[in-house]
Amino acid sequence: DVRAAKKERKALVDEDGVDFKSVIDGSAHRFTPEKSMQIQHRLGADIMFAFDELTTLVDPRDYQRESVARTHRWASRCLAEHDRLTRERSHRPLQSLWGVVQGAQYEDLRRQAARGLVELSRQAEAEGRRGFGGYGIGGALEKENLGTIAGWVCDELPADRPRHMLGISEPDDLFTCIAAGADTFDCVAPTRLARRGGVYTLDGRLNLMAARHKRDFIPIDSETGGYVNAHYTRAYIHHLLKAKEYLAGTLCTLHNINFMMTLTRNIRTAIEEGRFEEYRDEFLGRYYANKAPELRGR
């Protein structure tokens, strides 16, 4: 809940970085912008994100302003460390660093943050260093303001760099953000839902744990296609879920990722053909038309 009051603090933020307390064993861990870059480089990530502070919507405006300024300074340190590490590992494939725009629900802070990151990138490139390969739009975002905030930020970002929405997964939110200028997305939802038997279909979400799927000997969504739909039925995956077989989560994950990839591919085609709004209305009209019985009331 982006408006929830803070509970026990598991992270302490200062100018240099953040102290985390492990939720597993309570051990203390220190992260800085430089350490974040070092870890992401060692992981071999193709796309890395600058170290940033995620605030909540209940944090006061003065703190949001302070946080945006700190995130800007951290981004500058990330650029410097990323450039150093890239030069040291010049024989490795290129890794791209993307800045993160914060600012909560405030238009002036969002625009200020975006402009600041763009200027940091331009300065770095003017000095012969690597700038940002793209930009992420992060922070606590409420559904009703999503398109507006994405629009503010995309207005300030260069068109030749990807604009990435962090933590967006619902189909209607994808369409909203794409209409505002966003290009790419990531979220844990497709895999998190999958572990509990939640799957996407063109007719809305299903929960394959529900008893009604016990004898449902059809694919999850034959129209979407993909490996899982070609080889497994809802009934079989229901059985795997009830038996607590890990394969169940794997199959649901494969399906959900394929569903999202197919959806975004179809959106791209619709944009190229000049029928984005038509496809959006057609897709969402069907997706939200009939909620599955096991999901009603949620």
FIROSE-98255 format. One record per atom (N, C-alpha, C, O): residue in one letter; x, y, z. Coordinates in steps of 0.1 Angstrom, whole numbers, plus 2048, in hexadecimal, padded with zeros to 3 digits. Atoms other than C-alpha are relative to their C-alpha. Last residue first. Layout:
AXYZ/...
***
This chain:
R7F37FC7FD/R7907A77CC/R80480D7FA/R80F8127FB/G7FF7FA7F3/G76B7A27CE/G80E804804/G81080A80F/R80A7F67FE/R76A78A7B1/R80180580F/R8037FD818/L7FA7F37FE/L78B7777AC/L7F680B803/L7FA817806/E7F78017F4/E77F7537B0/E80780E803/E80D80F80E/P8088027F3/P76175A799/P80980180C/P806807816/A80180E7FC/A77876777D/A7F97FF80D/A7FB807816/K7F68047F6/K77178C774/K7FD7F1804/K7F27ED806/N80680A7F8/N75D791754/N80B7FB80A/N8147F3806/A80E802802/A7637B073F/A7FA7F680B/A7EF7F9811/Y8077FC7F4/Y7857BB74C/Y7F17FD7FF/Y7E9801809/Y7F88047F4/Y79A7AA732/Y7F880280D/Y7F87FA815/R80180F7FE/R7807AD716/R8077FC80D/R8017F4814/G80E8037FF/G77C7D3718/G7FD7F1802/G7F47ED809/L8057FD7F2/L7A07D7720/L7F27FD801/L7ED7F880C/F7FA8097F7/F7AB7C66FF/F7FA80280E/F7F67F8815/E80480E803/E7927D76E8/E8067F780B/E7FF7EE810/D80E8017FC/D7977FA6F8/D7FB7F17FE/D7F37EC806/R8017FF7F2/R7BD7F76F6/R7F17FE805/R7EF7F680E/Y7FC80C7F9/Y7BC7EA6D3/Y7FF80080F/Y7FB7F6815/E80A80A804/E7A78076C6/E8047F3807/E7FB7EC80D/E80C7FE7F8/E7BC8206D9/E7F67F57FE/E7EF7F0807/F7FD8027F1/F7DD8126CB/F7F3801808/F7F07F8810/R80C8047FA/R7D08106A7/R8027FD80F/R7FB7F4814/G8087F47FD/G7EB823693/G7F27FC806/G7E9804804/E80B7FF809/E7FA804684/E7F680B802/E7EC80C7FB/E7FA7FE80E/E81C809695/E7F58017F6/E7F78077EB/I7FB7F2801/I80980F6B6/I8068027F2/I80380D7EC/A80B7F7801/A7F57EF6B2/A80480F7FE/A7FE8167F7/T80680180D/T8147DB6AB/T7F580A7FD/T7F48107F3/R7F67FA80A/R8247E86CA/R7FB8007F2/R7FC8097EB/I8017F17FF/I8057E06DE/I8098077F7/I8068117F0/N80C7FB807/N8057BD6D0/N7FE80F801/N7F98157F8/R7FD80180E/R8297B86DB/R7F48047F8/R7F680B7EE/T7F87F4804/T8207C66FD/T8047FF7F2/T80580A7EB/L8087F47FF/L8047AC701/L80880D7FB/L8038147F3/T80980080C/T81978F6F4/T7F780D800/T7F58137F6/M7F87FE80C/M83579770D/M7F78017F3/M7F98097EA/M7FB7F2800/M81C79A729/M8088047F4/M80680E7EE/F80C7F8801/F80B779721/F80480F7FF/F7FF8167F6/N80380180E/N82D76771C/N7F38097FD/N7F38107F3/I7F67F8808/I83777473E/I7FD8007F1/I7FE80A7EB/N8027F27FE/N81776774D/N80A8097F9/N8068147F4/H80C7FB806/H81974573D/H7FF80F801/H7FC8167F8/L7FE80080E/L83D73F747/L7F48057F8/L7F680D7EF/T7F67F4803/T83574A76A/T8028007F2/T80280B7EC/C8087F47FF/C81673276C/C80980D7FD/C8048167F6/L8097FF80B/L82C716760/L7F880C800/L7F68127F5/T7F77FE80C/T84871D779/T7F78017F4/T7F980A7EC/G7FC7F2800/G82F721796/G8088037F3/G80780E7EE/A80D7F8802/A81F6FF78E/A80480F7FF/A8008167F6/L8037FF80E/L8416EE78A/L7F48097FD/L7F48107F3/Y7FA7F4805/Y8486F57AE/Y7FE8037F2/Y7FE80E7ED/E7F5803809/E82F6DA7B8/E80680D7FB/E7FE8167F6/K7F57F87FC/K8196E37D5/K80D7FD7F8/K8187FD7FE/A7F58097FB/A8026C67CE/A80C807804/A816801809/K8058067F4/K7E56DF7CC/K80A7F6806/K80B7F4812/L8017F67F5/L7F96F47B4/L7FB7FA80D/L8017FC817/L7F27FD7FC/L8036D679E/L7FF80A80C/L807809815/H7FB80B7F9/H7DE6CB79C/H80E803806/H811800812/H8078007F3/H7D36EE792/H8057F4809/H8077F6815/I7F97F67F7/I7EF6ED778/I7F980280D/I7FF804817/Y7F38057FC/Y7E06CD76A/Y808809809/Y80E805813/A80280B7F6/A7BD6DA76A/A80D7FA805/A80F7F8811/R8037FA7F3/R7C66FA758/R7FF7F680B/R8047F8817/T80D7FB7FE/T7D66E673D/T7FE80780D/T807805816/Y8068027F3/Y7FA6E2731/Y7F2805801/Y7EE80F7FA/H7FD80D7F9/H80D6DE711/H7F97FD80D/H7F97F1811/A7FF80B80A/A8046F96F7/A8027F2807/A7FF7E8801/N80D802805/N7F8712711/N8007F47F6/N7F67EE7F4/V8098057F5/V81870F724/V7F37FC7FA/V7ED7F27FD/Y7FD80D7FC/Y82E713705/Y7F77FA80A/Y7F27EE808/G7F58027F7/G81E7326F7/G8027F2804/G7F87EA802/G7F6809805/G7FC73B6EA/G80C7FE809/G80A801815/T7F37FA7FE/T7E875A6F4/T80C7F77FB/T8167FD7F7/E7FE7F5809/E7C974D6E4/E80D807802/E81380C7F8/S7FB80580D/S7CB72C6F6/S80380B7F6/S80B8097ED/D8057F680A/D7C873C718/D8067FC7F2/D8118007EF/I8027F47F8/I7CE725737/I7F980B7F7/I7EF8117FA/P7F47F87FD/P7CB707720/P7FC80C809/P7F080F80A/I7FE7F780B/I7AC6F0724/I80D808803/I81080980F/F7F6806809/F7A56D273A/F8028097F3/F8018037E8/D7FF7F680B/D7936E6755/D80B7FC7F7/D8168017F7/R80380880C/R78B6C876C/R8008097F4/R7F88077EB/K7FB80D7FE/K79B6D778C/K7FE7F77F4/K8067EE7F1/H7F680480B/H7976FA77F/H8057F2801/H80D7ED7F9/R80780180C/R777701793/R8097FC7F4/R8057F87EA/A80580E802/A7896F97B3/A7FA7FF7F2/A7FA7F37ED/A80E8017FD/A79D71A7B2/A7FB7F27FB/A7FF7ED7F2/M8028077F4/M7C37177B3/M7F17FD803/M7ED7F480A/L80180E803/L7C472178F/L8007F780C/L7FE7EB80B/N7F88067F5/N7BC745798/N7FE7F07FE/N7F47EB801/L80580C7FA/L7B2756778/L8087FC80C/L8147FF80C/R7F88097F8/R7B777976B/R7F97F4805/R7ED7F5808/G7FE7FC7F2/G7A478974F/G8097F6807/G80D7EC802/D80D7FE7FA/D79477D72E/D80280480F/D7F8802817/L8077F5807/L7B478071A/L7F3804806/L7EE80F804/T80580580C/T7C576B735/T7F980C7F9/T7F88177FF/Y8077F7808/Y7DC772752/Y7FA7F97F4/Y8007F07EE/V7FB7FF80E/V7E675976C/V7F780A7F8/V7EB80C7FB/G8067F5807/G7E5757792/G8058017F2/G8118017F0/G809805809/G7EF7357A0/G7F880A7F8/G7EF8077F1/R80D8047F9/R7FF7417C0/R7F67FC7F6/R7EA7FA7FA/R7FC80A7F5/R8237417B2/R7F47FC807/R7F47F280E/A7FE80E805/A815750792/A8037F680B/A7FE7EB80A/L80D807802/L80876F7A3/L8017F27FC/L7FA7E9801/R8068027F3/R82B7777AF/R7F27FA7FF/R7EF7F1807/T7FA80C7F9/T83977078D/T7FB7FE80E/T7F97F3812/P80280C808/P822787779/P8067F3807/P8007E9806/A80D805800/A8227A1795/A7FE7F37F8/A7F87E97FE/V80080D7FB/V8477A6799/V7F37F97FF/V7F27ED801/C8078027F4/C8477C4782/C8017F2805/C8027E97FD/D7FD80C7F8/D8597D3765/D7F87FF80C/D7F3809812/F8068027F3/F8517EB749/F8067F4807/F80C7EB801/T7FD80D7FB/T85D7FA728/T7FB7FF80F/T7F8809815/D7FC80A80A/D853816711/D8017F2806/D7FD7E97FF/A7F680A7FB/A841831724/A8027F57F6/A7FA7F37ED/G7F27FF805/G83284F712/G80A7F6805/G8157F6801/A7F97F57FA/A811857723/A80E8017FB/A81580C7FD/A8067F4806/A7FD83F70C/A80780D805/A8078177FE/I7FC80080E/I816824716/I7FA80D7F9/I8018147F2/C7F27FB800/C81082C73B/C8058017F2/C80C80A7EF/T7FF7F37FB/T7EA828738/T80E8067FF/T80F8127FA/F8067F780B/F7EC809722/F80180F804/F8048187FC/L7F780080B/L8037F873B/L7FB80A7F5/L8038127F0/D7F57F77FD/D7ED803758/D80A8017F5/D81080B7F2/D8047F2802/D7CF7F3748/D80A80A803/D80B8157FD/P8027FD80E/P7E27D2744/P7FB80E7FE/P8008157F5/E80E802804/E7ED7D2769/E7FE8047F1/E80380F7EE/S80380D806/S8137CE76C/S7F27FE7FB/S7EF7F67F2/I80D7FF806/I8257EE776/I7FD7F37F9/I8057EE7F1/G80A8067F8/G8427EC78F/G7F28017FA/G7E8802802/L7FD80A7F6/L85A80477F/L7F47FB807/L7EC80380D/M8087FF7F4/M85081675F/M8037F580A/M8027E9806/H80480D7FA/H86C81A746/H7F880280D/H7FB80A815/R8067FC7F3/R87283672E/R7F97F4806/R7F07EE800/P80C8077FB/P88A82B713/P7FB80680D/P80380A816/R7FC80A7F5/R8A3845706/R7F37FA805/R7E8800806/D7F680A805/D8A08586E4/D8047F680B/D80D7EE808/A80780B808/A88086A6EE/A8097F57FB/A8047EB7F7/P7FD80080E/P89287E709/P7FA7F47F9/P7F87E97FF/L7F5809804/L88188172B/L8027FF7F1/L7F98017E9/E7F37FB7FD/E86E89F737/E80B7F77FB/E8177FC7FB/D7FE7F3806/D84C898728/D80E805801/D81380C7F8/C7FC80280E/C850874732/C80280C7F8/C80A80D7EF/V7F2804800/V85187F757/V8047FE7F1/V80F8037ED/W7F77F67FC/W831893756/W80E7FC7FD/W8168047F8/G8007F580A/G81F879741/G80980B804/G8108107FB/A7F880580B/A82885D759/A80180A7F5/A80C80C7EF/I7F28007FC/I81A871775/I80A7FB7F6/I8148017F3/T7FC7F27FF/T7F9877763/T80F801804/T8168097FE/G7FE7FA80D/G7F6853758/G80580F801/G80D8137F9/L7F5807807/L7FB84577B/L8038077F3/L80F80A7F0/N7F67F5805/N7E685E78E/N80B7FA7F7/N8138027F3/E8077F5806/E7C7847793/E80980C7FB/E8058147F2/K80680380D/K7DC829798/K7FA80B7F9/K7FB80D7ED/E80E8047FF/E7F18377B4/E7FA7FF7F3/E7FD8067EA/L8097FB80A/L8178387B0/L7F27FA802/L7F07EE803/A80E8047FC/A8318347CB/A7F68077F6/A7F68137F5/G8067FA7F5/G8538387BA/G7F27FB803/G7ED7F27FC/G8038087F4/G861831799/G7F980780A/G7F3812808/I80A7F87F9/I86483E775/I7FB7F880C/I7F47EE80A/G80B8067FA/G88382F766/G7F780A807/G7FC81480D/Y8047FA7F3/Y89A84074D/Y7F47F8806/Y7EB7F47FE/G80F7FF7FF/G8AF833731/G7FC80680D/G805809815/G80580680C/G8D382E726/G7F18017FF/G7EB7FE7F4/F80B80A7FE/F8DF84773F/F7FB7FB7F3/F7F98027EA/G80C7FA7FA/G900858738/G7F67F5802/G7F97E9802/R80D806804/R922848732/R7F5807807/R7F5809813/R80480C7F7/R94085E735/R7F37FB7FB/R7EC8017F2/G7FA80C805/G95187471A/G7FC7F4809/G8027E9806/E7F38037FB/E94C89472D/E8067F37FB/E8117EF800/A7F77F5805/A92F89F717/A80E7FE805/A8178037FF/E7FD80380E/E91F87C71E/E80980B7FA/E8128087F2/A7F780B800/A921882744/A8047FD7F1/A8107FB7EF/Q7F37FB7FB/Q9128A5741/Q80A7F47FF/Q8167F67FB/R7FA7F880A/R8F689872B/R80E805804/R8178057FC/S7FC80980B/S8EE87C744/S8078087F5/S8118047F0/L7F58087FB/L8ED893762/L8067F87F4/L8127F77F2/E7F47F8800/E8D78AB74E/E80C7F9805/E8177FB7FF/V7FC7FD80E/V8BE890746/V80D808800/V8158067F7/L7FA80C805/L8BE88576B/L8058027F1/L8107FE7EE/G7F38017FA/G8B78A9776/G8077F47FB/G8137F47F9/R7F77F6807/R89B8AE75D/R80E7FE806/R8187FF7FF/A7FD80580D/A88A88E76A/A80A8097F9/A8138047F3/A7F880C7FF/A88D89778F/A8047FC7F2/A80F7F87EF/Q7F37FC7FB/Q8808BB789/Q80A7F4800/Q8157F57FB/R7F97F980B/R8638AE775/R80E804803/R8178027FB/R7FE80A80B/R859895790/R8088067F4/R8118017EF/L7F58097FC/L85F8AF7AC/L8037F67F5/L80E7F27F2/D7F47F9801/D8498C979A/D80C7F7804/D8177F97FE/E7FB7FD80E/E82E8B0793/E80D8077FF/E8168047F7/Y7FE7F1802/Y82B8A37B6/Y8068037F2/Y8117FE7EF/Q80C7FB807/Q81C8807BB/Q80180F7FC/Q7F78157F8/A80E8037FB/A83C86F7C5/A7F68067F7/A7F68047EB/G8087F47FE/G85C8807B9/G7F27FE804/G7EA808805/Q8098017F5/Q8728647AB/Q7F880E801/Q7F98167F8/V8077F47FD/V882860789/V7F77FE80C/V7ED7F580B/V80D8027FA/V89B843787/V7FA80D804/V80081480C/G8037F87F4/G8BA844771/G7F17FE804/G7E97F97FC/W80B7F8802/W8C3827759/W7FD80880D/W7FE802818/L8057FA7F4/L8E5817756/L7F48097FE/L7F58127F5/S8067F3801/S8EC801738/S7FA80480D/S7F37FC814/Q80C8007F6/Q9047E4738/Q7FB80E800/Q803818800/L8047F37FA/L91B7DF71A/L7F47FE809/L7EA7F8805/P80B7F9807/P9297BC715/P7FB80D807/P7FC80E813/R80D8067FD/R94A7B6726/R7F58067F8/R7F78127F3/H80180C808/H96D7BE718/H7F27F9802/H7EF7F07FA/S8037FC80E/S96A7E2725/S7FF7F47F7/S7F97F57EC/R80580C806/R9687D5749/R7FD8027F1/R7F27FD7ED/E7F880B7FB/E97D7F075A/E7FC7F37F9/E8057EA7F8/R7F37FE805/R96D80B744/R8097F4804/R8127EF7FD/T80180380F/T94A7FF74C/T80E8007FA/T8117F87F1/L80180F802/L9537FE771/L7FF7FC7F2/L8057F27EE/R7F48077FB/R95E822771/R8007F17FE/R80A7EC7F8/D7F67FD80A/D94182E75C/D80D7FA804/D8147F47FB/H80380980C/H92881C773/H80B8037F5/H80F7F97EF/E7FC80E7FE/E93982C791/E7FE7F77F5/E8067EE7F1/A7F28007FF/A93684F783/A8057F2803/A80F7EE7FC/L7FB7FE80D/L91284A778/L8107FF800/L8167F97F8/C80280D808/C90983B799/C8068027F3/C80C7F87EE/R7F680A7FB/R9188597AC/R7FF7F37F8/R8097ED7F5/S7F37FB805/S903871797/S80B7F6804/S8147F47FC/A7FF80380E/A8E485C79D/A80D8047FA/A8137FD7F2/W7FC80E801/W8EB85D7C3/W8017FC7F1/W80A7F57ED/R7F28017FC/R8EB8837C1/R8057F27FF/R8107EF7FA/H7F87FA80B/H8CA8837AE/H80F7FF803/H8167FB7FA/T80080A80B/T8BB86A7C7/T8088057F4/T80F7FE7ED/R7F780A7FC/R8C58827E3/R8017F57F5/R80C7F17F1/A7F27FB801/A8B489F7D2/A80A7F6803/A8157F57FD/V7FD7FE80F/V89488B7CC/V80E8057FF/V8168007F6/S7FD80D806/S89587F7F1/S8048017F1/S80D7FA7EC/E7F28047FB/E8988A37FE/E8047F37F9/E80F7F17F5/R7F67F7807/R87A8AD7E9/R80E7FC803/R8177FC7FB/Q7FF80480E/Q86688F7F5/Q80A8087F8/Q8118037F0/Y7F780C800/Y870897819/Y8007FB7F1/Y80B7F77ED/D7F27FC7FD/D8628BA815/D8097F57FF/D8147F67FA/R7FA7FA80C/R8428AC805/R80F805802/R8178037F9/P8047F2802/P83A896823/P8088067F3/P8128017EF/D7F47F87FD/D83E870820/D7FD80F7FC/D7F78117F2/V8037F97F4/V81B86181E/V80C808805/V80B81080F/L8087F4802/L81E85A7F9/L7FC80780D/L7F781280D/T80E803800/T83B843800/T7F880C7FE/T7FD817800/T8087FB7F6/T8608477F7/T7F27FB800/T7EE7F47F6/L80E802802/L8778327E2/L7F980580C/L7FA800817/E8088027F3/E89B83F7E4/E7F17FF7FC/E7EC8087F6/D8097F67FE/D8B18397C5/D7F87FD80D/D7F87F2812/F8058017F3/F8CF8257BA/F7F780C804/F7FB818801/A7F87F87F6/A8D2827795/A7F97FF80D/A7ED7FC80F/F8077F47FC/F8C180B781/F80980780B/F80F801813/M7FE7FD7F2/M8D47F176D/M7F880D803/M7F78167FB/I8057F37FC/I8CB7E274B/I80180280F/I7FC7F9817/D8007F880D/D8DF7C673C/D7FB80E803/D8008187FD/A80D7FB804/A8E67B875F/A8028087F3/A80B8117F2/G80180180F/G9077A5761/G7F38067FB/G7EF8027F0/L80C809804/L90279D786/L8007FF7F1/L7FA7F67EC/R7FC80E7FE/R9257AC78C/R7F57F67FC/R7F87EB7F7/H7F680380A/H91B7CD77D/H8047F1801/H8057EA7F7/Q80780180C/Q8FB7CE792/Q80A7FC7F4/Q8067F57EB/I80880D800/I90F7C77B1/I7F97FE7F3/I7FA7F37EE/Q7F780B800/Q9297E27AA/Q7F87F37FF/Q7FC7EA7F8/M7FB80280E/M90E7FB7A0/M8097F47FF/M8097ED7F6/S80A805809/S8FC7F67C1/S8057FE7F2/S8017F47EB/K80280F7FE/K91C7F87D4/K7F57FB7F7/K7F67F07F2/E7F5807806/E92381A7C4/E7FF7F1802/E8027EA7F9/P80180080E/P9018287CC/P80B7F87F9/P8097F17EF/T7FD7F3805/T90581C7F0/T7FD8007F1/T7FC7F57EB/F7FF7FF80E/F8F87FD802/F80280F7FD/F7FC818803/R7FE7F2804/R8FF7F3826/R8018007F0/R8097F97EA/H7F97FF80D/H8F17D2833/H80080E7FC/H7F78167FD/A8007F2805/A8E77C9857/A8088007F3/A8127F97F1/S7F27FA802/S8DD7A6861/S7FF80D7F9/S7F68107F1/G7FE7F47F8/G8B97A086D/G80E8067FE/G811810805/D7F98027F4/D8B977C861/D80380C809/D80A80B813/I7FE80E7FE/I8A077A845/I8077FD80D/I8027F5815/V80C8067FB/V89179D844/V8017F1803/V7F97EB809/S80580B807/S8B47AB841/S7F37FA806/S7F27F9812/K80080B7F7/K8B97CD84F/K7F97F47F9/K7EE7F67F5/F80B809800/F8C37E7836/F8017F680B/F80C7F180E/D7FE80C7F8/D8DA80583A/D7F37F8800/D7E87FD804/V80B8067F9/V8D781D81D/V8057F5808/V80D7EC803/G80780C805/G8EF83580B/G7F57FB80A/G7EF803810/D7F7809807/D90785280F/D7FA7F37FB/D7FE7EE7F1/E7FB7FB80C/E8EE86D816/E8097F67F8/E8097F67EC/D7F87F47FD/D8DB859830/D8068047F2/D8037FE7E8/V7FB7F980B/V8BE84082E/V80980C805/V80481380D/L7FC7F37FB/L8B6826848/L8088077F5/L8128027F1/A7F67F9808/A8A480783C/A80280E806/A7F8814809/K7F680A804/K88F7EC84E/K80B8067F8/K8147FF7F3/R7F77FD80B/R87A805860/R80A7F67FE/R8117F1807/E7F28007FC/E85E7F6875/E8098027F4/E8087FC7EA/K7FF8097F4/K83D801867/K80E800804/K81580B803/K7F48087FE/K838820851/K8007F780C/K7FB7FB817/A7F67FA7F6/A81582B84B/A80C7F7801/A80B7EB800/A7FF8067F3/A80581C82C/A80A808809/A81480C804/R8047F67F6/R7FE83480F/R8017FA80E/R7FD801818/V7F77F4801/V8118207F4/V7FC80B80A/V80481480C/D8097F4800/D800800800/D80980C800/D81080F809/
***
